[in-house]
Amino acid sequence: MTAVDPMPSATKVPDLLARARDLVEPALRQAVTRLDDQTRLVASYHLGWCDEDGRPTTGSSGKAIRPGLTLLVTEAVCGTPDPGVPGGVAVELVHNFSLIHDDLMDRDSRRRHRRTVWAVWGDATAILVGDALACLADEVLAECGSPYAARAGHALAVATRELIRGQVLDVAFEQRDDVGLAECVDMAVGKTGSLLGASAELGAILAGADPATCEAFRRYGRELGLAFQLVDDLLGIWGTPEQTGKPVFSDLRAHKKTLPVVWSLEYGGTPGQELAAWLAETGDPSEDDLQHAAVLVERAGGREWAMAEAAERVRRAGRALYVGGVQPANREQLDQLAQFVAERQL
């Protein structure tokens, strides 16, 4: 593997993530070449590398938070991000497997301002291409040549199983009107926290950290994942299409049991009761209906709680590193990343 320059210490988070993307993308593209022609086309389209006909594009392939986290942790442990590159590739592949399936399950026809995989090629292709990316992640780690490859592969497999568990709960909640906040948090730990936890853990494992340090980074990533999901849920209600790539009020339109919604139902008093009645209605809501539902979540306190809870999860993430004995100099960029996740476009 070609050695790479370490990430500069005094760099803004978007620049750190762009640097991580530059380090990971060549290996990610190389991994995708293993796929058959049709699967490779669809995967490359989803990753923003080409249009539907395979013509190269310069579209966005996402913020690279997960591979960025992997490389930042690797560098914090051993002074260079280089050993973490296969881990960054693997978590990005698993993340995109989950996105392709998530779009299909939610029937979201737009992501990053263009049509999603199922909307272009159909449900079956979306399932198969997502599965292929998940398998490819296992290959990348198994063949990376690291003496810690087996440990890293096991950590990613556990996280992927947990991610799927979270998705299963998310789907099941759509059929229930009695979802409690504790259940919803547990779902978010699986759906989002597990892979961010693994992203950090893989960075530590591949850098040769001891088990206690790896566990500290995993806890950091899980707390960061909950902060990420809370902000994502806020954007799913109040985010603009420019921010999210989806229509405004997209989560309310789908009657999703997101964290601010469930908190409002459980603790929001009269506005929460009105919100429950609104969610029980059938038919397609109008834009005025959706605006009213968003107001109910805000009046119930769901928006304020989610913002405060995201900040608390960022604090817990930092605490996990402190308790785990990670030195202050090695925590700086990770603290910046956590703050960036919690404050993005609110």
PyMOL commands that set and color helices and strands:
alter all, ss='L'
color gray80, all
select helices_A, chain A and resi 13-32+37-46+65-78+82-106+117-121+123-142+149-173+181-206+211-238+241-244+250-253+259-267+269-280+287-300+302-323+328-343
alter helices_A, ss='H'
color red, helices_A
select strands_A, chain A and resi 110-111+114-115
alter strands_A, ss='S'
color yellow, strands_A
deselect
rebuild
show_as cartoon
